[in-house]
Amino acid sequence: MDLQRVHNILDNKEKCDIFYDERPVWIQGVNQHVAKIGFIDNFEEKDVYIEDLYEKNLYN
């Protein structure tokens, strides 16, 4: 995923299926090239590089 796409999702409150390491996540915020994410399947949070995030529908 690229920075522009992350901003589009955050600015438009768009509902998207976003994944990190095959786990569904939601983006809490972004700072430069790092996104703070929350995992949908538990309460874990993590800072990751935005290029490590992807949308499932782009790869199916």
GROMACS elastic network, one bead per residue, 0.5 to 0.9 nm:
[ bonds ]
;  ai    aj funct       b0    kb
    1     4     6  0.84978   500
    1     5     6  0.66269   500
    1     6     6  0.72885   500
    1    50     6  0.60307   500
    1    52     6  0.68803   500
    1    53     6  0.54952   500
    1    54     6  0.53301   500
    1    55     6  0.76505   500
    2     5     6  0.54875   500
    2     6     6  0.65251   500
    2     7     6  0.89408   500
    2    33     6  0.86767   500
    2    50     6  0.63961   500
    2    51     6  0.59000   500
    2    53     6  0.85180   500
    3     6     6  0.51417   500
    3     7     6  0.62987   500
    3     8     6  0.86817   500
    3    30     6  0.86121   500
    3    32     6  0.80754   500
    3    33     6  0.69455   500
    3    50     6  0.67979   500
    3    51     6  0.80891   500
    4     7     6  0.51505   500
    4     8     6  0.62007   500
    4     9     6  0.87490   500
    5     9     6  0.62688   500
    5    10     6  0.86621   500
    6     9     6  0.52040   500
    6    10     6  0.62248   500
    6    11     6  0.85251   500
    6    27     6  0.81021   500
    6    29     6  0.89814   500
    6    30     6  0.79111   500
    6    35     6  0.86840   500
    6    50     6  0.77710   500
    7    10     6  0.50623   500
    7    11     6  0.57850   500
    7    12     6  0.83069   500
    7    30     6  0.82255   500
    8    11     6  0.52536   500
    8    12     6  0.59793   500
    8    13     6  0.81848   500
    8    14     6  0.77921   500
    9    12     6  0.54951   500
    9    13     6  0.57678   500
    9    14     6  0.50407   500
    9    15     6  0.76191   500
    9    16     6  0.76142   500
    9    27     6  0.86990   500
   10    13     6  0.52500   500
   10    14     6  0.69275   500
   10    27     6  0.76840   500
   10    28     6  0.84358   500
   10    29     6  0.78237   500
   11    14     6  0.78153   500
   12    15     6  0.88265   500
   16    26     6  0.86199   500
   16    55     6  0.73171   500
   17    24     6  0.68920   500
   17    25     6  0.77726   500
   17    26     6  0.82589   500
   17    54     6  0.84674   500
   17    55     6  0.57284   500
   17    56     6  0.63188   500
   17    57     6  0.76757   500
   18    23     6  0.83465   500
   18    24     6  0.57988   500
   18    25     6  0.56891   500
   18    26     6  0.66058   500
   18    27     6  0.82606   500
   18    53     6  0.67609   500
   18    54     6  0.56599   500
   18    56     6  0.65849   500
   19    22     6  0.57138   500
   19    23     6  0.52435   500
   19    25     6  0.54313   500
   19    26     6  0.80965   500
   19    39     6  0.88625   500
   19    52     6  0.86497   500
   19    53     6  0.57147   500
   19    54     6  0.53619   500
   19    55     6  0.60627   500
   19    56     6  0.67961   500
   20    23     6  0.53207   500
   20    24     6  0.65054   500
   20    25     6  0.66109   500
   20    37     6  0.88685   500
   20    39     6  0.86307   500
   20    48     6  0.86033   500
   20    52     6  0.64451   500
   20    53     6  0.50403   500
   20    54     6  0.66744   500
   20    55     6  0.89641   500
   21    24     6  0.84494   500
   21    52     6  0.78584   500
   21    53     6  0.79206   500
   21    54     6  0.89897   500
   22    56     6  0.88109   500
   23    39     6  0.71262   500
   23    40     6  0.79025   500
   23    41     6  0.78983   500
   24    38     6  0.87352   500
   24    39     6  0.61298   500
   24    40     6  0.56975   500
   24    41     6  0.72783   500
   25    37     6  0.62419   500
   25    38     6  0.54662   500
   25    40     6  0.52129   500
   25    41     6  0.81349   500
   25    53     6  0.88847   500
   26    36     6  0.87029   500
   26    37     6  0.56104   500
   26    38     6  0.53919   500
   26    39     6  0.65197   500
   26    40     6  0.68571   500
   27    30     6  0.77013   500
   27    35     6  0.67017   500
   27    36     6  0.61048   500
   27    38     6  0.65203   500
   27    39     6  0.89932   500
   28    35     6  0.73765   500
   28    36     6  0.54214   500
   28    37     6  0.53941   500
   28    38     6  0.67949   500
   29    34     6  0.86570   500
   29    35     6  0.57554   500
   29    36     6  0.53158   500
   29    37     6  0.72792   500
   30    33     6  0.71565   500
   30    34     6  0.57839   500
   30    36     6  0.61132   500
   30    37     6  0.88252   500
   30    50     6  0.82803   500
   31    34     6  0.53640   500
   31    35     6  0.62871   500
   31    36     6  0.81946   500
   32    35     6  0.80878   500
   33    48     6  0.84387   500
   33    49     6  0.57530   500
   33    50     6  0.57855   500
   33    51     6  0.79331   500
   34    47     6  0.63313   500
   34    48     6  0.54270   500
   34    50     6  0.55771   500
   34    51     6  0.86936   500
   35    46     6  0.82248   500
   35    47     6  0.55756   500
   35    48     6  0.54233   500
   35    49     6  0.60781   500
   35    50     6  0.56984   500
   35    53     6  0.89259   500
   36    45     6  0.70878   500
   36    46     6  0.57808   500
   36    48     6  0.65131   500
   36    49     6  0.88427   500
   37    44     6  0.85789   500
   37    45     6  0.56470   500
   37    46     6  0.54716   500
   37    47     6  0.62469   500
   37    48     6  0.73504   500
   38    41     6  0.89179   500
   38    42     6  0.81562   500
   38    43     6  0.68812   500
   38    44     6  0.59913   500
   38    46     6  0.65821   500
   38    47     6  0.89729   500
   39    42     6  0.57603   500
   39    43     6  0.63926   500
   39    44     6  0.57200   500
   39    45     6  0.63371   500
   39    46     6  0.82544   500
   40    43     6  0.73902   500
   40    44     6  0.84643   500
   41    44     6  0.84374   500
   42    45     6  0.88183   500
   48    51     6  0.84431   500
   48    52     6  0.69925   500
   48    53     6  0.80703   500
   49    52     6  0.55598   500
   49    53     6  0.74376   500
   50    53     6  0.53948   500
   50    54     6  0.84752   500
   51    54     6  0.75947   500
   54    57     6  0.88810   500
   54    58     6  0.78686   500
   54    59     6  0.86610   500
   55    58     6  0.57207   500
   55    59     6  0.74539   500
   56    59     6  0.55951   500
   56    60     6  0.65656   500
   57    60     6  0.53355   500
